[in-house]
């Protein structure tokens, strides 16, 4: 048999096999699964607290707004009526006892999430009281105050109690009429007034 003929036959078979493999590859690729729809990404357009600085025991209003969210969650949890869930946009009044960072998580219908945080700061807790709470005009009573959980840079109490008070202390007062005592403390350059003690003269 002619060797040249054999070589040409083998070469032709190789080319044919190569062509068949290429055709099979194209056919396989053409049947690949098309890409799925893009994820639904929720957007958090607002997440804020007002005020952002409070005294321990006061409240702050947490406000949030989202788009493309099927559900939202806030941690630590904010108060909601029993048996209800948070609306995807809304606000809530939250009691604050210590500096707290709230995290909002918005989840879309396909499970994609987005998060954002906001912080309410309690630079200190100020307590103010008057004892006894009711006296006869001209009698004496004791105003007591104390700052805990932080440090104020300045503290004053009106109605001549003290203009530059220590961080804790007492003072004797003799009001001739019903009097509300207001303590104003400053921390981080921000003055905060806390009218928490009422002296009633009868």
Secondary structure, DSSP 4 states (H G I P E B T S, - for coil): --HHHHHHHHHHHHHHHHHHHHHHHHHHHHTSPPP-PPP---EEEEEEEESSB--TT-EEEEEEEEES-SEEEEESPPP--TT----SSEEEEEE-SS-EEEEEEEE-TTS-EEEEEEEEB---EEEEEEESSEE-TT--EEEEEEEESS--SEEEETTTTBSS--SEEEEEE--SS-EEEEEEEEETTEEEEEEEEEEEE-
